[in-house]
């Protein structure tokens, strides 16, 4: 679905707080409107490179929790 996101969330401890999770998640969601000079591929590349910028992997394709039908070129 291109216009929304589905999440499956599981609390793994007695202290898990779904309401707090939802509140924080809503605060961190950002609407990104592309500028005329930006392409959809630019936005996809930015998102897929997040694990690299965070230092989690050296290459975007090494991050096991992301996927795109668009190649990173």
N, C-alpha and C positions, 0 to 999 in steps of 0.2 A: 504494500500500500504506500504510494508515494506521498501521502499527505498526513501520515501519523506514524507513531511508533508503538510497538507492543513490547512490554517487558514482563518477564516472569520473575518475581522476586520472592525469595525464601528467607525467612528469619532463621538463623542458625543457633540462636541462643535465647534463653528466657528473657533477656534484656532487649531483644530486637523490637524496634518501634516503627511500625509501618507508617504511622501518621508523620513521624519526624522524617523518615526517609522521603516520603512524598513531598513534604514541605521543602526540604533541601533540594530535591531533584527539580522541583518547579523553579526554584531560585536560580538554578544553574543552566536551565534551558535557555538558549539564545536564538532569537529569530535572526536569520542571516539573509538579507536581501542583496542579491548580486548587483553590483554596479554595472553600467553598460559595458565597460571594458573587461569585466570578468566573465569567464565562461563557466558552465556547469562543471567542466573537467577541472578547472582551477579549484572550485569548491571541494570536489571529490578528492583531489590531490591533497588539499589542506587537511581534510578530515583523516585520510588514510595515513598521513605523515605525523599525526599527533603522537603515536607511540614512540616514534623516532625522536621528536622534540622532547618528549618526557624522559628519554634515556632508557626506555624499556627494551628496545631492539635497535639494531643497526640499520635494518632495512624494513620498510613497511610490510613487505610480504612475509616477514618472519613473525609478525604479531598474529597469534592464533585466533584472536577474537574479532578480526575484521575481515571483510570481504567486499569486493566490488566487481561488477562485470566489466568495468572499465580498466584498462591497463594503466600502470603508472609510468607514463613516458613524458 
